[in-house]
Amino acid sequence: MTARQALGLGRERAGTLGSRVTGALRDLTLRPLAPYSAAAMRIGLAGLYVLHLLRELPHADRLWGPGSPLTPELFAETMRARGWDGAFGWWYGLLSTDSPVVFYGWYAVALLISVLYALGWRTRAVAPLFVFVLVAFYIRGSMANSGWALLSLLFANYLVFCASGRHWSLDARRRARRGGTTRPVPWGEETEELRRRAVTVLHNAGMGVIALQVMVIYTSAAMYKIRGASWRDGSALYYSMLSDDFSTFPELSAWIASHGTFTAVMAYVTVFSQVLFAALVFNRRLKYVILVVMLSTHVGIGVLMALPMFSAITIVGDLVFLPTSFWRAAAGFVRVWRQPAPPLPDPARSAAPQGGTGNCATNHEAPADDTTHRLRNA
């Protein structure tokens, strides 16, 4: 190959690479990434928070309300010590009140906003209100927050930028009833096109940040595990199963701990799956394998270690990696499963002889008339 041919080949490859980059950038402004995953995350996140508020309703007064050990005076002092008493101090101290009526009024508002967000009603307006509620509860319960509360707050902030109401929502149902017609806009078609592209870019950026957040969580968790001697020698799950602080079913945990080889293998599978998650989740063939492994891990943590909300919110985060083809296939499967069964064939028709219609009628009617005549004579 001559130098001129090599230069020509280099220009051709550079042109192909440039066209690919240009096409990818164009898709980022025109095609929203994983819109069904965004809708599933919205439903999962808001649904979990509805369950959380309903579950903690008998204990809400002690957790966030007037009966909390963190009294409004002590809470205000804590806010000043942390430097949170600035312009947003009223927001952070929204639930810090001595009045049960005011507290449970805000509690009802939070429950209503969570339900509306799960249903997808006016999603663009309700999504920031949902974040507003989560921040107020998170700051008020900062002394007893868990990983579940932090992840739900992070995902809720990211979903504000995502178009999570385009599918499986009341907004989508309302648009479908309009028949896909678009309303005239007062600012012109060109400005409307720019607005649509900006919405698409923000959606893709939000989904990308969620995916990055999930990968950071798994990678950092794996790094912390590797530093521990119990994870390196495979005994970490053994000691976890024997811990009384994290035990939903003590008998089942003791039975699992009695199988040392199994717990050691599961410990190594947990570490390696978290380390390799970021590399395998973008592979078309191995994507579903690693997601199933992580799903099994989360279910095991939720069932055996009494951490159901944390496991559920991490599963919600994993939904960002499911492509649109998966959701369409799942929706098709559900439609087929919900279809009514075909009617069973009539036994009389199936048992009838294959002859002519006239002979069949004569053969069936004659015995019936003869039997009726005999009964009448008797």
Secondary structure, 3 states (H helix, E strand, C coil): CCHHHHHHHHHHHHHHHHHHHHHHHHHHHHCCCCHHHHHHHHHHHHHHHHHHHHHCHHHHHHHCCCCCCCCHHHHHHHHHHHCCCCCCHHHHCCCCCCCHHHHHHHHHHHHHHHHHHHHCCCHHHHHHHHHHHHHHHHHHCCCCCCHHHHHHHHHHHHHCCCCCCCCCCHHHHHHHHCCCCCCCCCCCHHHHHHHHHHHHHHHHHHHHHHHHHHHHHHHHHHHHHHHCHHHHCCCHHHHHHCCCCCCCCHHHHHHHHCCHHHHHHHHHHHHHHHHHHHHHCCCCCCHHHHHHHHHHHHHHHHHHCCCHHHHHHHHHHHHHHCCHHHHHHHHHHHHHHHCCCCCCCCHHHHHCCCCCHHHHHHHHHHHHHHHHHHHHHC
